Amino acid sequence: MKKSLFNPLLLLAGLLVSNLSVAQVTPISGVVEPEISTAESPKWYTMMSSHLTASDRQNRFMKWDGSNLCTDQLTTPPTDAAYIWRLEKADGGDNYCVLVHSSGMRIVVPVEATAINNTMLEMSADEGAVWVLATSASTGQQQCADKQYCLDYTGISEAAYLNAADTSWDYGVTVYEMGTHQASGWFFYPAQYTPPTATKTVSVKSADSAKGAVSIEGKESTSVEVPETEALIVKAAAADNYMFYRWVEEGTETVISYRHTYSYEGTEDKTLVAEFVEKDYPIMTRFYVTDLNQQNRYLGSVSYTAGDKTKTLFTCATQEELPFTEYKKLHTPQVEGAVIDKTENPIRLEEGVENFSMNFKQYNEDITYNNGYRDIVCEPEIVWSYQTLYIDWNNDKEFSGENEIYAAVGNNSGDNTFDDPDGNVTEGWDRTITVPAETAPGTYRMRVVYMGPDPWSNDWPSKVFTEFYNEIRNGIAYDFEIAISPASGIEGIASGKVYYDAHAGLLISPNPTQTTVYNLSGQIVLQVNNATEISVSALEKGVYIANVGGEMIKFIK
């Protein structure tokens, strides 16, 4: 129950008495008028009981030591944090407040407390008891000193003042109806206090130090304690022949991020473990930012034309034929379904071809799935994407070499033609792809990416595997293989060319010969005599040098 503190007649009587009486409570020097404040702009104080008579109850300062709420008798105001308090603004009126300790704990009054039973008060990290702050003199009590204040508990209808108990209760703190010129009054002394900054401990580890290393940007250690509000950038760097996969929380399969450079902004202690895998083509994730019903961005069919021959790589006429993988949560990168593998049916070209064209058709039917709560209907929307593609012409399992990044085409509109003026949803969209001059026979990986880049720029294709961290925004990717065979079969063999067929895992020689394969340390890892096709399938993934009948070639397995 809230109280009306200032009864006009009582206030007038108190003022008359205070003017006629000589204050008999003499505080330690330095007392000030208390102010009710906020957590953002706190005013800190130590609080001394104003008890007048019993010598062992005089000059006692309220204290919370983490276990006990009590008072200690001191000759000067203390500076230790155990004695420091503030009055935090509470609902009810300008002079309503909660008593908050420097630790953040708050004084609470047990439900069984009354104004006369001396129930000892307690501390809580939750909401505290609400008090009405007023001068002791305003209550009508005599023998009150200047700047002497009382705190009246609003949860008891009678007067129930914050009170420093005597030795019978181990100098605890209670609520009691006794007059405020005794232990129910308090003096406030200004205190200097800066709350300790809450901290977090962040550690990074490598799941296998032979595969990759980790660090925290700007820190010498891989485990640091910092303010909980400080963001930490953690980094993972793969060793040769490996690549970064993901950050997980130690001891769990909980994925924290798929970015090798990740900003941890959480406030909790965290140990992040970087996982690495053998180097292969980049792992990608996908995410959607508007609605789950926009994830129908699939291709219905793809074909290619080289010279006068056209071949179909795949078709999907029904949802059951689609490689549909449900995307589950907006704004959350998901590996599953990001890159669709269509390498089992290669694009077959002959050595010396300068270009070929591909026709991409949108899957043009709705996709319907249930997300556990309701059916989601996704209309075809690949036309709302940009397209770019990459071909790994140097076979280093990256899409960053010379001539490997192809320009973006299209826009993000319903009338998108992907820069094919004759293209449409029914016929698909054609794109001509240039093969770099003097490209050797072999097998090469192509990745076609559909997405809505953000931020957009003309050179966004060069940022997909760097600044965009392999993340596909509102889209999907397809992988294809290009198999280039020697020109005209037998004539090509007769030309004396030695080459590496990455798709088959073979070194090809036109004549039976001796072949020796070395790793980059110069060690012999394979020797074969009198063969035209040398399998390197038993070798680990990596970069090798082969001496094939005296001809030296470098290849990447």
N, C-alpha and C positions, 0 to 999 in steps of 0.2 A: 504494500500500500504506500503510495506517495504521500509525503507530508507537506503541510503548509507551514514552512519554518517560521516565517515572520508574522506572528500574531501582533497586530499594531500595539495593543496595550502592553503586551509583554516586552516588546522591543523598546517602548518608551520607558518602561520601568527599568529595564536593563541599562539604558543610557543614563538615566538619572542616578542610578546606584553607582555606575562606573565613574561618573563625574564627581560624586561625593566621597568615594572610597579611595583608599590608597592601595594599589595592587600589592599583594603580599607574595605573589609567585615571581621569583626573579630568575629569568632564563640565563643560560650561558650567552655571552655576547655573540652577535652575528645573526640574530634571528631576523627573518624577512617575512613579507606577506607572500603566502603561497599562491601560485597560479595554476589553474587547470589548463592542461595542454594536450597535444596530440602525439601519436607515435611518430609522425613525420617531423614535428618540431617539439621535442620533449623538453620539459623543465624538470631537472632532477633535484632531489632534496634528501637530507637525512631528517628524521622525525624524532623529537625528544618529548617524552611524556612530561606534563606540567604538574605532576603530583607535588603537593605542598608540604605534608607533615612527616610521614615516615621516612627516615633518612635513607633506608635501603631501597626506596622506590623513587627517589629523586634522581634527576639527570639520567634517566634511562632511555636509550635509543633503540627504536624498533629494528629488528634484525630477522632475516631469513637466511639460514646457513645451508639450505638445501634439504634439511630434515626437520628443523624446528623453527616455528614462528615465536619469537620471544623478544625480550629487551635486555640490553647490557648497560650497566652503569659505567659512564665514562666522564672524564673531566673536560674533554674538548670534543667537538663534532668529529665523528670518524670519517675516513675517506675510503675505507674498504667497500667494495661493491656489495657486500652482504648487507650493508645498512642503507643502501640507496634506493629511493622510491620516486615515483611520479604520480600525479593525479591526472588520470585520463578522462576526457570528456565522455559523459554518458547521457542517454536520453532522459528527459524529465524536466530539465531546466538548466539555466546557465551555471548553477552551482551544484549540479549533480555530477558525480565522478566515481571512478573505479580506482582502487589502489593497486598500482602495478609495480612489482619489484624489478630491479635491474636485470634479473634473469629472464624476465618475461612472465613469470608466475604472478597470479592475482590472488588477493585475499578473498576468501569466501566464508559465508556464515552457515554453519550446519543448520538443517531444517529444525532440529530440536531446540535451538537456542531461543531463550526469552530474554527479557530485559533484566531479569534478576537471578538467573541460575548460573551465571558465569561459565557458559559453554565456551571452550577454547576454540579460536578460529583456525581455519585451515588454508592451504594454498592449492591453487588449481591452474593448469595451463589453459583452461577454457574461460568462459565468461565469469567475471568476478562480481562480488556484491556491489550494489550501488549505494553511495553515501551522499548525504547533503553536507556540503562544506559551509561553515559559518563561523564568525567570531564567537568565542566563548561568552563574551559580554552580552551578545545579542540574545542569549537564552535567558537572561535575567539573573544569572549567577553572580555572586559577589567575589571579591578578591581575585579578579582576572587581570592578567597583565596585558600590556599592549602587544599586538600581533599573536595573541593566544587564540588558537582555533580548535573547534570540535568537529567531529564527523559523525553524523546521525544516520544509522542504518535504516534504509527505506523499507526493508522487509518486515519490520515489526511496527505495529501501530503506535505503541508507546515510545517515549524517548528511549533510545538504545544507542549509547555512544561508544565509539571505539575506545577501548580502555586497556591500560597496561596493568595486568594482574600482579598480585604480590607473590611472596615466596610459597604460599600454599599451593599455588598452581605453577610453580617453577618459573615465575615471571613471564608467563605466557601472555597472549593478547586475546581479549574477549570483547563482548558488547555488554554494557551495564547502564542502568538508569541513573547512577550517581552523578551529582553535580559536576559541571565541567571545570570547576576550579581545582578539582582533585585530579586523579589519573585519567579522567575522561577528556582532558584538554591536551593539546600538542603545540610544540613550537617547530617551525620549519627553518632549516639551514641550507643554503644553496650548496649543491655538490657538483663537482666536475666529473662527468662520466661519459665515456664513449663506448657504446655497446660493441662487443666483439663481433667481427664480421663472420657470418655463417660461412662455412667452408665445405668443399667437397673434395674427395680424393679421386683422381682419374688416372688410370693406368692403361697402358697399351702393351700388348704382347703379340708375338708372331706364333701362329699355330705350328710353324716349322721354320726355324731360323735359316735352314739351308735353302728354303724356297723364297724367302723374302724378309725384309727388315721393316721395323716400325719406328715412329718417332712422334713427338709432340712439338709442334712448331714453336720456336722461341724458347724451348726448355732443354736443358742438358740431360735431364732424367726422363725415363719412360714411365715414371709414377710421380705425380705432383699433387700437392694440396693447394688449392686456389679458392678465392671467394666463390660462393655458389652461383653468383650471377655472371661470372666470367666465362665466356665461350672459349673453348680450346679446340684448335685445329689439329687433328690427328692425321698422320700420313702413313701410307704403306707403299713400299717400293719393292717390286718383284726382282728376284735374282734372274740371271740368264736362264733362258729356256722355261721360265715360269711367268705367270701373270696373276694379278690380284683378282680375287673372287668377291669377298664380302667381309664386312665387320660383323661379328656376333658378340653377344654378351657372354662372358666367361661362364662355362659350365652349362650353357643352354644352346638351343638352336634358334634363339631369338635373333632375328636379323636386325642390326642397327642401321646399316647403310651398305649400299653397293658401290659407293664412291670411294676411290682410293684416298682421296683427300676429303675429310669429313669434319664439319664443325659441330662439336658436341656442346649443346646449349642447355642440357638438363641440369638440375640442381642436386641430383642424387650422386652418391659415390658410384663409380662405374669402372669396370675393367673390360676393355674392348680387345677382342682377339681378331687379328687379321688372318684370313684364310687365303691360301694361294693354291693354284692348280697348274698343271703343265700347260705351257704356252700353246694356245690354239687361237682361232679367230675370236675377236672381242665378244665377251659376254655382254648382252644388252638387257636393259629393263624397259618396261613401258608403263606409262601412267596417263590417266585421264583427269581432266580438271573441271568439267562442267556437269556431266551426267553419265551414269552408267549405260544409258541407252544409246550412247554414241560410239560404242566399241565395235560396230559392224563395219570394219574397214578392211575387208578381206578381198583377195583376188579370186575371181571365178574361173579364169583360165589364163594361161600364158603360152605363147608360141613364139618361134623365132624364124627369121628368114635369112638365109645365107646364099647369095647368088640367086638361083631360080628355084631353090628348094625351101619349103616351109614345113616345119615340124612342130607338133604340139608337145609341150613339156608336161602340162597337167590341166585337168578340168575339174571343177566342183559344181555340180548342178543342184545339190541338196544340202541342207544343214548337216546331215549325217556324214557327208563326204568332206565337209570343211574341217580343217584342223582347229576348230573353235576351242579356245580355252577361256573360261570365264575370268574377267577382270573384276576384283571384288571390292576394292575400297579406293575412292577418289583420292588423288594427290599422293598415293602411296606407290613407289616403284615396285614392280612385280616382274620377276624373271620369267615365270611361266607364260608361254605364249608370245613372248616378245619377238623371237626370231623363228621363222618357220623354215625347216630344212627341206629344200627341194633339189638336193644335189645328186639324188640317185639316178636322175635322167639328165645327163650332161648336154650342154649346148656344144655340138660337134662342128668344129671348123677345121679348115686346112691351112697349113702354114702359108703365110703370105697374104692371107685375106686382110683387106684394109678396114672393113666394117661389116656389120650385120645389123639387123633391126629386130626389135622385140615388140610384140603386141600384148598389152596388159588389159584385161577386162575385169571390171568390178564384179564381185559377187552381187547379184542384183535381186536377192530375195531377203525378206526379213529373217532375223535370227531371234528366236524366243527361248528364254531360259528362266528358271526360277531361282531367285537369290536367297531362298529360305523363308521369305516372307510373302513374296508376290511374284507374278510373272513379269519379266522385263521384255519388252519388244524393241528390238534394235533395227532400225531401218538402214539400208545401205548408205554409207557416207564416205567412201574412199575419195569421192570427188572433192571433199572438203579438206584435202591434204595436199601438201607439196610432195614431190617425188625427187629423190636423188639416188645415185648409185655409186658403188665403189667396186673396183676390180683389183685384186692383189697380183699385179703383174710381176713383181719381184719375189713372190712366194715367201715373204717373211712373216706371214700371218698378221699383218697390219694393213690398214687402209690409209696410208699416209705417204707412200712413195710417189715418185714422178709419174704423172699421167694416171694416177689411181683414183683421184677424186673427180667425179663428173658433176657437171653443173646441175642445179636444181631446175625443175620444170613445174609448171602449174601454179595454182593459187588455192586459196581456201574459200571457194564459192561453189554454189550449186551448178554453175555453168562452166566449171573448170574443164579445159580440154588438154591439160598437160602439154601445152605448146604444140599439139597436133591439130591444125585447123580443120582436118577432116574427121577427127576422132569424136566419138560419142559413147554413151553408156552401152548402146547395143553392139556397136562394132569394136569397141575398145579404143585404146590409144597407142599409136606407134611411136617408137623412139629408136633413132639410129645411134649405134654405139661404135665408136672408133677403136680399132686395135692398134696400139703403138707399132711403129715401123720396126721390122726385124725382131718381132716377138718370137722367141724360140718355141718349138713344139713342147708341149707339156700340159698340165692341168692347172687351172687358175680359178680362184674363188671370186664370185660376184655376190655382192649384197645390195639389194634394192630396199630403200627405206622410204616409208610414207610417214609423214608427221607434220605437226604444226609447230615450227620452231618458235621459241620465245626466250630471249628477245630475237626478233627477226632482223636479219641483215643479208645483204646479197651473198656474202661468203659463208652463210650458215653451214653448208655441207662440210666445210673444213673444221667446224667446231663440234660436230656430233660426238667424236671420240676424244675430245679434249675438254672444252669449256662446258659441254652439255653432259659430260660424264657417262657417255653411252646410253643416255636415257631418251626414250622415244616418247615425245609428248603427243597425245591424241593420235596414235598411229600404230604401225606394225612394220616388220621387216621380213624379207624373204632372202634365203641364200640359194644361189645356183652355182653350178660348176661349168667352166668352159674348157673343153678338151680340144687342144690343137694338135693335129697329127702332122707328120712330115709330109711335104708336098708330094703328091702322086705316088704314094706308097713305095714301090720298089725303086723308083728313081730317087726318092728322098733318101732311102737307105744307101743307094749307090753314091750319093753325093758326099758320103763320108762324115756326116754330122753325128756327134755324140750328144745325147740330151737326157734329161731326167723327167720321167713321167710321174708327177706327184700323185696323181689319182691312183695309178697302179702300184706305186712304190717301186719303180724299176729304173735302173740306169740302162739306157739303150745304146748299143754300139752297132755300127753297120757291119762289122766283121768280128768273128771270134777273136778275143784278145784277153790279155791279162788286165785285171782291174784291182787297184788297191785304194781303199778308202781310209782317210785320216780324219780324226777329230781336230778341233782348233788348237789342241795342245800338241799336235804333231804325232800322236799315237796312232798306230795302225789298228783299226777296229774291224776291218773286213778285207779279205783277199779271195779273189776268184780267178781261175784260169780258164781260157778258151770258152768264153760265153759271150753271147750277144745281148742277153737280157740278164741283168744282175739284180736280184731282189735285195732291198735294204730294209725289209719289213722288221727284221730282228733288231735294228738299231733304235736307240732311244731318240726321242724328238730332239732336234738340234740342227746346228749348222756343220756341214762336212765339206771336205775337199776330196775329190776323186781323181785318180790318175787312171784313165781308161785308154790303154794302148798308147801311152805317151801324151794323150790330150788331157789337160787339167780343166776340170769344171768344179764349180762351187754349187752346192744345192742345200736346200733346207727341208728337213723331213718333218 
